Amino acid sequence: MTYTSMWFAFGFVLIALLLSLWQKLGLEKEIAIGTIRSTIQLLLIGYVLNFVFHSDNVFFIVILIIMMISVASWNAASRGKNLPGIFWRIAFSLAITELVTMGLMVTLGLVIPTPQYLIPMSGMIIGSSMIVSSLFLTHMNREVDTAKGEIETLLSLGASTRQAVQGVLKRAVKASMIPTFDTMKTIGLVQLPGMMTGMIVAGASPIEAVRYQILIMLSFSSSAAISAVLISLLSYRLWFTKDSMLRL
């Protein structure tokens, strides 16, 4: 794909802008900012990846993965701005999820430990875990607000913070994992995933592309579970004060 073709692709953004103007949705600014940011970010990361792939240096791979975790944690933490220390808890859960998932892939010989495999797959795993963390915080805030009376009643009866919030916690964890497994149920029938499509467009055999996509989708199941459970265990106390009162 040439740069000229890429410029023509901005015509799709023009369609979105025109529809927003026509329906008076007020999304023109968000569409413009999103388009500019995504284009610049992708171009920059393209040059960075080109450098890292050719250098084949473990240090650069680690730095890039740390950057991914940091940005993903910052984005997910925006769902819980009222929770002190939530960024570091999310970062820790994403780091453990990445370490366990990629560690198993490399140890079992499922992935060749080279930048061309480690970085894209790490990005997909971290991105999926980021979405799970964001969903957990969103659902947890909503569930706590809905069940505020129930939680306060349990606390007044002598329940610990964990006991008082256990039901809410389970519902939030379950809700954060459902999209991942719903996607797994319909993949290949409703959509052809990005990694598989990219490999096919690049000229790889569809069978080989499918094998890698299966590997990624199966890893998503464990990464979703690990990140959801970890962030729930690390963060549920943040909805309470030091005196074990529900935080307003």
C-alpha positions as a LaTeX table, in Angstrom:
\begin{tabular}{lrrr}
\hline
Residue & $x$ (\AA) & $y$ (\AA) & $z$ (\AA) \\
\hline
Met1 & 0.00 & 0.00 & 0.00 \\
Thr2 & 1.45 & 3.35 & $-1.05$ \\
Tyr3 & 1.23 & 6.66 & 0.83 \\
Thr4 & $-1.04$ & 7.91 & $-1.99$ \\
Ser5 & $-3.49$ & 5.08 & $-1.30$ \\
Met6 & $-3.33$ & 5.90 & 2.40 \\
Trp7 & $-4.38$ & 9.51 & 1.69 \\
Phe8 & $-7.37$ & 8.22 & $-0.27$ \\
Ala9 & $-8.33$ & 6.16 & 2.79 \\
Phe10 & $-9.07$ & 9.40 & 4.65 \\
Gly11 & $-12.20$ & 9.54 & 2.53 \\
Phe12 & $-13.76$ & 7.10 & 5.01 \\
Val13 & $-13.23$ & 9.67 & 7.77 \\
Leu14 & $-14.92$ & 12.28 & 5.60 \\
Ile15 & $-18.01$ & 10.07 & 5.47 \\
Ala16 & $-18.10$ & 9.90 & 9.28 \\
Leu17 & $-17.68$ & 13.69 & 9.52 \\
Leu18 & $-20.48$ & 14.35 & 7.04 \\
Leu19 & $-22.85$ & 11.97 & 8.82 \\
Ser20 & $-22.04$ & 13.63 & 12.15 \\
Leu21 & $-22.74$ & 17.07 & 10.68 \\
Trp22 & $-25.92$ & 15.89 & 8.99 \\
Gln23 & $-27.33$ & 14.33 & 12.16 \\
Lys24 & $-25.89$ & 17.10 & 14.38 \\
Leu25 & $-24.14$ & 14.56 & 16.62 \\
Gly26 & $-21.38$ & 16.94 & 17.64 \\
Leu27 & $-18.68$ & 14.34 & 17.10 \\
Glu28 & $-16.63$ & 16.27 & 14.54 \\
Lys29 & $-13.91$ & 17.23 & 17.02 \\
Glu30 & $-13.59$ & 13.67 & 18.40 \\
Ile31 & $-13.45$ & 12.22 & 14.88 \\
Ala32 & $-10.77$ & 14.71 & 13.78 \\
Ile33 & $-8.64$ & 14.25 & 16.92 \\
Gly34 & $-8.99$ & 10.47 & 16.77 \\
Thr35 & $-7.99$ & 10.39 & 13.11 \\
Ile36 & $-4.96$ & 12.63 & 13.56 \\
Arg37 & $-3.77$ & 10.89 & 16.72 \\
Ser38 & $-4.18$ & 7.36 & 15.37 \\
Thr39 & $-2.39$ & 8.25 & 12.13 \\
Ile40 & 0.57 & 9.90 & 13.87 \\
Gln41 & 0.81 & 7.18 & 16.52 \\
Leu42 & 0.74 & 4.36 & 13.95 \\
Leu43 & 3.33 & 6.04 & 11.73 \\
Leu44 & 5.64 & 6.62 & 14.68 \\
Ile45 & 5.26 & 3.08 & 16.03 \\
Gly46 & 5.91 & 1.77 & 12.52 \\
Tyr47 & 9.34 & 3.42 & 12.47 \\
Val48 & 10.02 & 2.35 & 16.06 \\
Leu49 & 9.14 & $-1.27$ & 15.30 \\
Asn50 & 11.28 & $-1.20$ & 12.17 \\
Phe51 & 14.23 & $-0.10$ & 14.32 \\
Val52 & 13.53 & $-2.66$ & 17.08 \\
Phe53 & 13.08 & $-5.54$ & 14.63 \\
His54 & 16.40 & $-4.81$ & 12.96 \\
Ser55 & 18.28 & $-4.26$ & 16.22 \\
Asp56 & 16.95 & $-7.52$ & 17.75 \\
Asn57 & 17.89 & $-6.23$ & 21.21 \\
Val58 & 16.06 & $-7.55$ & 24.29 \\
Phe59 & 16.39 & $-4.16$ & 26.01 \\
Phe60 & 14.32 & $-2.41$ & 23.32 \\
Ile61 & 11.69 & $-5.18$ & 23.42 \\
Val62 & 11.29 & $-4.78$ & 27.19 \\
Ile63 & 11.11 & $-0.97$ & 26.92 \\
Leu64 & 8.40 & $-1.23$ & 24.26 \\
Ile65 & 6.33 & $-3.68$ & 26.32 \\
Ile66 & 6.67 & $-1.45$ & 29.41 \\
Met67 & 5.44 & 1.47 & 27.31 \\
Met68 & 2.44 & $-0.58$ & 26.16 \\
Ile69 & 1.57 & $-1.53$ & 29.75 \\
Ser70 & 1.94 & 2.08 & 30.93 \\
Val71 & $-0.32$ & 3.53 & 28.23 \\
Ala72 & $-2.88$ & 0.73 & 28.67 \\
Ser73 & $-2.90$ & 1.25 & 32.45 \\
Trp74 & $-3.34$ & 5.01 & 32.07 \\
Asn75 & $-6.26$ & 4.49 & 29.69 \\
Ala76 & $-7.99$ & 1.91 & 31.89 \\
Ala77 & $-7.36$ & 3.95 & 35.06 \\
Ser78 & $-9.38$ & 6.81 & 33.56 \\
Arg79 & $-12.46$ & 4.71 & 34.36 \\
Gly80 & $-11.65$ & 4.94 & 38.05 \\
Lys81 & $-10.35$ & 8.47 & 38.58 \\
Asn82 & $-11.88$ & 8.57 & 42.05 \\
Leu83 & $-9.87$ & 5.53 & 43.16 \\
Pro84 & $-6.42$ & 6.40 & 44.61 \\
Gly85 & $-3.62$ & 4.17 & 43.36 \\
Ile86 & $-5.72$ & 2.41 & 40.71 \\
Phe87 & $-3.10$ & 3.07 & 37.98 \\
Trp88 & $-0.42$ & 1.02 & 39.74 \\
Arg89 & $-2.82$ & $-1.82$ & 40.48 \\
Ile90 & $-3.85$ & $-2.02$ & 36.85 \\
Ala91 & $-0.22$ & $-1.81$ & 35.70 \\
Phe92 & 0.73 & $-4.66$ & 38.04 \\
Ser93 & $-2.16$ & $-6.86$ & 36.88 \\
Leu94 & $-1.34$ & $-6.21$ & 33.21 \\
Ala95 & 2.34 & $-6.94$ & 33.78 \\
Ile96 & 1.57 & $-10.25$ & 35.51 \\
Thr97 & $-0.92$ & $-11.17$ & 32.78 \\
Glu98 & 1.67 & $-10.43$ & 30.09 \\
Leu99 & 4.42 & $-12.31$ & 31.95 \\
Val100 & 2.31 & $-15.42$ & 32.54 \\
Thr101 & 0.73 & $-15.57$ & 29.08 \\
Met102 & 3.81 & $-14.82$ & 26.99 \\
Gly103 & 5.98 & $-16.85$ & 29.34 \\
Leu104 & 3.84 & $-19.93$ & 28.72 \\
Met105 & 3.82 & $-19.32$ & 24.96 \\
Val106 & 7.60 & $-19.12$ & 24.79 \\
Thr107 & 8.20 & $-21.97$ & 27.27 \\
Leu108 & 5.85 & $-24.32$ & 25.40 \\
Gly109 & 7.45 & $-23.41$ & 22.07 \\
Leu110 & 4.25 & $-21.87$ & 20.70 \\
Val111 & 5.96 & $-18.59$ & 19.86 \\
Ile112 & 9.45 & $-17.91$ & 18.53 \\
Pro113 & 11.11 & $-15.44$ & 20.96 \\
Thr114 & 11.91 & $-12.79$ & 18.36 \\
Pro115 & 10.68 & $-9.16$ & 18.22 \\
Gln116 & 8.48 & $-9.92$ & 15.19 \\
Tyr117 & 6.40 & $-12.31$ & 17.32 \\
Leu118 & 6.82 & $-11.06$ & 20.88 \\
Ile119 & 5.85 & $-7.42$ & 20.33 \\
Pro120 & 2.67 & $-7.80$ & 18.21 \\
Met121 & 1.34 & $-10.64$ & 20.38 \\
Ser122 & 2.19 & $-8.78$ & 23.57 \\
Gly123 & 0.33 & $-5.77$ & 22.20 \\
Met124 & $-2.78$ & $-7.86$ & 21.55 \\
Ile125 & $-2.67$ & $-9.49$ & 24.99 \\
Ile126 & $-2.10$ & $-6.19$ & 26.81 \\
Gly127 & $-4.80$ & $-4.49$ & 24.74 \\
Ser128 & $-7.32$ & $-7.23$ & 25.50 \\
Ser129 & $-6.47$ & $-7.10$ & 29.22 \\
Met130 & $-6.79$ & $-3.31$ & 29.17 \\
Ile131 & $-10.36$ & $-3.62$ & 27.87 \\
Val132 & $-11.16$ & $-6.18$ & 30.58 \\
Ser133 & $-9.77$ & $-3.83$ & 33.26 \\
Ser134 & $-11.74$ & $-0.88$ & 31.89 \\
Leu135 & $-14.94$ & $-2.93$ & 31.83 \\
Phe136 & $-14.33$ & $-4.15$ & 35.37 \\
Leu137 & $-13.96$ & $-0.61$ & 36.72 \\
Thr138 & $-17.02$ & 0.59 & 34.81 \\
His139 & $-19.20$ & $-2.28$ & 36.04 \\
Met140 & $-17.78$ & $-2.14$ & 39.56 \\
Asn141 & $-18.61$ & 1.55 & 39.91 \\
Arg142 & $-22.11$ & 0.92 & 38.63 \\
Glu143 & $-22.68$ & $-2.15$ & 40.82 \\
Val144 & $-21.39$ & $-0.45$ & 43.97 \\
Asp145 & $-23.65$ & 2.53 & 43.34 \\
Thr146 & $-26.65$ & 0.25 & 42.76 \\
Ala147 & $-25.97$ & $-1.99$ & 45.76 \\
Lys148 & $-24.86$ & 0.79 & 48.12 \\
Gly149 & $-27.66$ & 0.09 & 50.62 \\
Glu150 & $-26.94$ & $-3.64$ & 50.64 \\
Ile151 & $-23.21$ & $-3.10$ & 51.18 \\
Glu152 & $-23.73$ & $-0.61$ & 54.00 \\
Thr153 & $-26.20$ & $-2.96$ & 55.70 \\
Leu154 & $-23.70$ & $-5.82$ & 55.59 \\
Leu155 & $-20.98$ & $-3.55$ & 56.99 \\
Ser156 & $-23.25$ & $-2.44$ & 59.85 \\
Leu157 & $-23.89$ & $-6.10$ & 60.68 \\
Gly158 & $-20.16$ & $-6.72$ & 61.12 \\
Ala159 & $-19.19$ & $-8.01$ & 57.69 \\
Ser160 & $-15.68$ & $-7.31$ & 56.44 \\
Thr161 & $-15.20$ & $-5.17$ & 53.36 \\
Arg162 & $-14.52$ & $-8.30$ & 51.29 \\
Gln163 & $-17.66$ & $-10.03$ & 52.55 \\
Ala164 & $-19.79$ & $-6.91$ & 52.00 \\
Val165 & $-18.64$ & $-6.43$ & 48.43 \\
Gln166 & $-18.24$ & $-10.10$ & 47.40 \\
Gly167 & $-21.48$ & $-10.32$ & 45.39 \\
Val168 & $-20.81$ & $-7.03$ & 43.62 \\
Leu169 & $-17.24$ & $-8.09$ & 42.90 \\
Lys170 & $-18.32$ & $-11.36$ & 41.26 \\
Arg171 & $-20.84$ & $-9.61$ & 39.04 \\
Ala172 & $-18.29$ & $-7.02$ & 37.91 \\
Val173 & $-15.64$ & $-9.67$ & 37.15 \\
Lys174 & $-18.13$ & $-11.75$ & 35.19 \\
Ala175 & $-19.39$ & $-8.73$ & 33.21 \\
Ser176 & $-15.82$ & $-7.71$ & 32.30 \\
Met177 & $-15.02$ & $-11.17$ & 30.89 \\
Ile178 & $-18.22$ & $-11.79$ & 28.90 \\
Pro179 & $-17.22$ & $-9.73$ & 25.78 \\
Thr180 & $-14.03$ & $-11.78$ & 25.36 \\
Phe181 & $-15.87$ & $-15.09$ & 25.37 \\
Asp182 & $-18.74$ & $-13.74$ & 23.24 \\
Thr183 & $-16.13$ & $-12.77$ & 20.63 \\
Met184 & $-14.64$ & $-16.28$ & 20.77 \\
Lys185 & $-18.07$ & $-17.80$ & 20.07 \\
Thr186 & $-18.58$ & $-15.83$ & 16.86 \\
Ile187 & $-15.03$ & $-15.46$ & 15.53 \\
Gly188 & $-14.67$ & $-16.76$ & 11.97 \\
Leu189 & $-18.44$ & $-16.64$ & 11.46 \\
Val190 & $-19.11$ & $-12.95$ & 12.05 \\
Gln191 & $-15.64$ & $-11.45$ & 11.68 \\
Leu192 & $-12.15$ & $-12.33$ & 10.51 \\
Pro193 & $-9.77$ & $-11.02$ & 13.20 \\
Gly194 & $-7.07$ & $-8.46$ & 12.52 \\
Met195 & $-4.04$ & $-10.71$ & 12.91 \\
Met196 & $-5.44$ & $-13.39$ & 10.62 \\
Thr197 & $-6.52$ & $-10.83$ & 8.02 \\
Gly198 & $-3.14$ & $-9.09$ & 8.16 \\
Met199 & $-1.23$ & $-12.32$ & 7.60 \\
Ile200 & $-3.46$ & $-13.28$ & 4.66 \\
Val201 & $-3.09$ & $-9.84$ & 3.06 \\
Ala202 & 0.69 & $-10.14$ & 3.55 \\
Gly203 & 0.64 & $-13.37$ & 1.57 \\
Ala204 & 0.65 & $-16.04$ & 4.29 \\
Ser205 & $-1.33$ & $-19.25$ & 3.89 \\
Pro206 & $-4.87$ & $-18.94$ & 5.34 \\
Ile207 & $-4.27$ & $-22.17$ & 7.27 \\
Glu208 & $-1.11$ & $-20.77$ & 8.87 \\
Ala209 & $-2.92$ & $-17.50$ & 9.63 \\
Val210 & $-5.76$ & $-19.44$ & 11.27 \\
Arg211 & $-3.32$ & $-21.37$ & 13.50 \\
Tyr212 & $-1.81$ & $-18.16$ & 14.84 \\
Gln213 & $-5.25$ & $-16.62$ & 15.31 \\
Ile214 & $-6.41$ & $-19.66$ & 17.30 \\
Leu215 & $-3.32$ & $-19.30$ & 19.49 \\
Ile216 & $-4.12$ & $-15.64$ & 20.13 \\
Met217 & $-7.81$ & $-16.21$ & 20.83 \\
Leu218 & $-7.10$ & $-19.03$ & 23.27 \\
Ser219 & $-4.52$ & $-16.87$ & 25.04 \\
Phe220 & $-7.16$ & $-14.14$ & 25.33 \\
Ser221 & $-9.29$ & $-16.47$ & 27.47 \\
Ser222 & $-6.56$ & $-16.87$ & 30.07 \\
Ser223 & $-5.41$ & $-13.24$ & 29.91 \\
Ala224 & $-9.00$ & $-12.03$ & 30.43 \\
Ala225 & $-9.44$ & $-14.28$ & 33.45 \\
Ile226 & $-6.04$ & $-13.42$ & 34.98 \\
Ser227 & $-6.41$ & $-9.66$ & 34.55 \\
Ala228 & $-10.05$ & $-9.58$ & 35.74 \\
Val229 & $-9.37$ & $-11.63$ & 38.86 \\
Leu230 & $-6.12$ & $-9.81$ & 39.67 \\
Ile231 & $-7.54$ & $-6.31$ & 39.34 \\
Ser232 & $-10.57$ & $-7.28$ & 41.42 \\
Leu233 & $-8.44$ & $-8.67$ & 44.25 \\
Leu234 & $-6.05$ & $-5.71$ & 44.17 \\
Ser235 & $-8.61$ & $-2.93$ & 43.92 \\
Tyr236 & $-11.81$ & $-3.79$ & 45.78 \\
Arg237 & $-10.58$ & $-2.08$ & 48.97 \\
Leu238 & $-10.33$ & 1.21 & 47.07 \\
Trp239 & $-14.12$ & 1.52 & 47.20 \\
Phe240 & $-13.82$ & 1.79 & 50.99 \\
Thr241 & $-12.20$ & 4.29 & 53.32 \\
Lys242 & $-9.51$ & 3.37 & 55.88 \\
Asp243 & $-12.33$ & 3.04 & 58.43 \\
Ser244 & $-14.02$ & 0.38 & 56.26 \\
Met245 & $-16.79$ & 2.78 & 55.25 \\
Leu246 & $-18.11$ & 2.83 & 51.72 \\
Arg247 & $-16.36$ & 5.61 & 49.81 \\
Leu248 & $-18.79$ & 8.21 & 48.43 \\
\hline
\end{tabular}
